[in-house]
Amino acid sequence: MKKVRVFAPASIANLGCGFDIMGLALDEVGDILDMTLEEGEGISIINGTDVPLPEDPEANVITPVIRKFFEMTGLSGRIEVCICQKIYPGSGIGSSAASSAAAAYGVNELFDCPLSEEELVVCAMEGENLASGGYHADNAAPALMGGIVMIRGYEPLDLIKLPVPGNFYCAVIHPAIVVSTKEARSILPKAVPMHDAVRQWGNVGGLVAGLYSGNIGLIGRAMRDYVAEPYRKQFIPGFDELRAAVLESGALAMNIAGSGPSVFALADRGETAQKAGAIMKTHFDRLGIPYEAYVVKVSNKGAKLLAR
């Protein structure tokens, strides 16, 4: 019998302009799994948290991740998973990706790491497909690899890890509004007007250039979304008003985290991020909407082994 305890961080997808192709990892917040390898075959999952999760293992994102690992390696065994810490589903900070990434990383450790980091992202994408009905890596890749990751292409998967300025902070607020990824995707248009597409392409290029050059102002200007945000902001009461206040406080940008309802502000100083976080809290207090809030550094660390 072998046992590991693994952690995978929360993540923020899209970063405004990078719909489905960009994401970043957050420090401190994430999922913790205890995973045990025994003789035999099968997958069992125990929920050791207060977070409501599917009782049927077939409905849990962890199961297809482990199956994909076995398929890719030709290995087998009985895996028991205990979920010890869990991001609340529907939070917009990569709940399904954190479990998927932790499961992929953990099962790889149990079998002495036969798969590469990029191959583990392929495994984790199976969990994302179960959760949202699509093979997306914008949360799974940073949850496994850490930092800021761009997906240049999916066929084949081509991942690029972008440089992270050392003083990047995120203020993230998760209001008690449930927005499923499937619902948030269903409201998006099937086609994007050329004018909006051109603006989006310019922003993606600007964001990548800003990260490589360390041009903080360019990063802030580039993090605007003309594809998903105009439709998804309807799920977040007072979104435009909130963003105006957050930007006035000195934050570089404010966007919807993934499919929402979480909102994040990016800042180049911890003090500014704290100020943006306070404005977010005041906004949802005034609306009478409960929330969870974090002010954390953008993390260069992805999934990791906590104990063996």
Beta strands, then each sheet from edge to edge (+ up, - down):
strand 1: 2-13
strand 2: 22-38
strand 3: 42-47
strand 4: 78-85
strand 5: 148-154
strand 6: 157-162
strand 7: 169-175
strand 8: 253-256
strand 9: 263-267
strand 10: 291-297
strand 11: 304-307
sheet 1: 3+ 4+ 2- 1+ 11-
sheet 2: 3+ 4+ 2- 5+ 6-
sheet 3: 8+ 9- 7+ 10-
end
